[in-house]
Amino acid sequence: MATDRFQSAVFDEYLAKANAHAAKYLRTLPDRHVGARITRDELLAALHTSLPTLGDEGGDVIDLLASQVDRGAVACNSPRYFGFVIGGAYPVALAADWLVSTWDQNAGIYAISPLVAVLEEVAAQWLLDLFDLPRESGVGFVTGCQMANFTCLAAARHAVLKRVGWDVEADGLMGAPRINVVASAESHITIDVALRYLGLGARSARRVESDEQGRMRPDRLRELLATLDGPTIVCAQAGNVNTGAFDPLREIGQAARDHGAWLHVDGAFGLWARASERHRALADGIELADSWATDAHKWLNVPYDSGVAMVRDAEAHRAAMTSTAAYLVQTRGEERDAVDWVPEFSRRARGVPVYATLRALGRDGVQDLIDRCCARAWQMADALAREEGVRILNDVVLNQVLVRFDNDDDVTRAVIDGVQREGTCWLGGTTWQGQGAMRISVSNWATTEDDAARSVAAIVKVFRAMRQR
Ligand SMILES: *Cc1c(COP(=O)(O)O)cnc(C)c1O
C-alpha cells in the first residue's frame, strides 16, 4: 500500500488539511488578536511528549500543529503588526513558496535544478534593475540580511587583501596584512556578527560618530580615513533600524573612493526605497558602493527566509563564496550555480518567491508597496503627534516611527505593554539616544488606512487610560 501511486492519496489528504488550516489562518488574520496569548508551559503541555516510538498518524500531526497557532503564534503577518521590521507575505509569494517546498529542489547547482537556477538568474537581474545597481554585479539569494552582510563582507575581505597580494581563501587571516574596518556607531548588530564570522572581530571596527537621526557623519569618516593606511572596508547603512534614516551615501561613497576603500551598504529594508520615485533620493549615491545587502522577507513581502547579497565585482564575490569539486562541475559555464554566490551548499530555492513576486507586482507594484507603507507611517505619526503628551522622536523619512509618551521611559514602556495586551495591533520598544520609545515599522502590503487609524486609536486609548490612573 505504502508506495501505491507514490502515496498520492496521502499527499492529497495532508495537503488538503494544510490548505484548509492555511485558509482559515489567512481568513481570520485581519481580525485576530495580534499578539500571542499563551505561555510556554501551556505550549509544552500541548506539544511535548517523549520522542514517540511508533509515531502518530501524519494528518493528526498536521492538525496538532495548526491547533496551537491561534494563541501560540504572534500574527506578525497581520496588517496591524508593526514590530521590528517584519513585512507580510503576498498571496503570490506564499503560493510560490508552497511550490518550492513541493518541488523540493536542491538549488545549489544548475545540474540539480535547471528550472530554479534560471528563475534565480532572472530574479537576480530584475533586482539589479529595480535597485538600479551595476548590472554586472554578482547576486546571491541567502537566508537574510545577516548572511547578505556576511557574504558581501567576505567579498570585500577577498578584494582588499588581494590588492595587497594576499590570498585569504587559501591562506586565511593568520599572518595577513591588517584590514581596517570602519562602521558607523549606528550600524546594525548583524554587521558586528558578520565581522566575527569573518575573523575580523567586532571590536576591531572603528566607529564613526552619527548624527541625531542616526546618520553617519561624513566629515568624521573623512577624518578617520585620513589616519588609516592599507586595506580598508567601510560599512554604511541605508535605513536605520530605529529611525529609517539613511547615511549620506554620496558623500560617504566619495570619501571611500578617494581613500581606495571598499564600501558596503546594509540596506536591509532601506534599499527598497530605490524602487520608489518619491523616496529614491534618500539613497542617492548608493551606486558608488561596492556591495549591497538587503532583505526580500522584509519589504518585498515574501515569506521567510529571504535575503539578497549583491557585489559589483562579481569575480570577488565568486572567489569568496565558490565551492568547486570535480563532481559538481556539470555545466558549460553560462549556467548559474548558486553555490558560487552564497555560503550555503545545499539550499532552498528561495529566489523563486522573489521571482514570482516581482513578476506579479512589476515595477509599479513595488513602488506602490513602498509608497503605501510610508504613507501609513506618516499617517500614524501625524495622528499620534496630535495627542497631548505624545512626541515623535525621529524625522519620519520612510516607514519607521519612534514614539515617546509623557517624555518618560516607564510610561512609554507601560503603553507598549498595554497595547500588546490589548491586541488590536502589536509594536515593540527601543531605546533611542538614551530615551525609551515605541517603535512602529510599517512594512506589510496589507496595512490599510483603516488599520493604521484603528491602531492609533488603540494606542491612544491605552495611553489615556494610563494617564487617568
Ligand atoms: C533586519 C536588519 C538586518 C538583519 O536582517 P535579517 O534578515 O534579520 O538577517 C540587518 N540590517 C538592518 C538595517 C536590518 O533592519
Ligand as a Chemical Component Dictionary entry (heavy atoms), coordinates in Angstrom:
data_LIG
# 
_chem_comp.id                   LIG 
_chem_comp.type                 NON-POLYMER 
_chem_comp.pdbx_formal_charge   0 
_chem_comp.three_letter_code    LIG 
# 
loop_
_chem_comp_atom.comp_id 
_chem_comp_atom.atom_id 
_chem_comp_atom.alt_atom_id 
_chem_comp_atom.type_symbol 
_chem_comp_atom.charge 
_chem_comp_atom.model_Cartn_x 
_chem_comp_atom.model_Cartn_y 
_chem_comp_atom.model_Cartn_z 
_chem_comp_atom.pdbx_ordinal 
LIG C1 C1 C 0 16.718 43.384 9.796  1  
LIG C2 C2 C 0 18.026 44.026 9.544  2  
LIG C3 C3 C 0 19.193 43.254 9.405  3  
LIG C4 C4 C 0 19.206 41.765 9.608  4  
LIG O1 O1 O 0 18.421 41.118 8.675  5  
LIG P1 P1 P 0 17.947 39.601 8.889  6  
LIG O2 O2 O 0 17.112 39.362 7.701  7  
LIG O3 O3 O 0 17.198 39.570 10.167 8  
LIG O4 O4 O 0 19.166 38.753 8.921  9  
LIG C5 C5 C 0 20.367 43.919 9.101  10 
LIG N1 N1 N 0 20.395 45.256 8.967  11 
LIG C6 C6 C 0 19.309 46.031 9.113  12 
LIG C7 C7 C 0 19.416 47.512 8.934  13 
LIG C8 C8 C 0 18.091 45.445 9.407  14 
LIG O5 O5 O 0 16.982 46.195 9.533  15 
# 
loop_
_chem_comp_bond.comp_id 
_chem_comp_bond.atom_id_1 
_chem_comp_bond.atom_id_2 
_chem_comp_bond.value_order 
_chem_comp_bond.pdbx_ordinal 
LIG C1 C2 SING 1  
LIG C2 C3 SING 2  
LIG C2 C8 DOUB 3  
LIG C3 C4 SING 4  
LIG C3 C5 DOUB 5  
LIG C4 O1 SING 6  
LIG O1 P1 SING 7  
LIG P1 O2 DOUB 8  
LIG P1 O3 SING 9  
LIG P1 O4 SING 10 
LIG C5 N1 SING 11 
LIG N1 C6 DOUB 12 
LIG C6 C7 SING 13 
LIG C6 C8 SING 14 
LIG C8 O5 SING 15 
# 
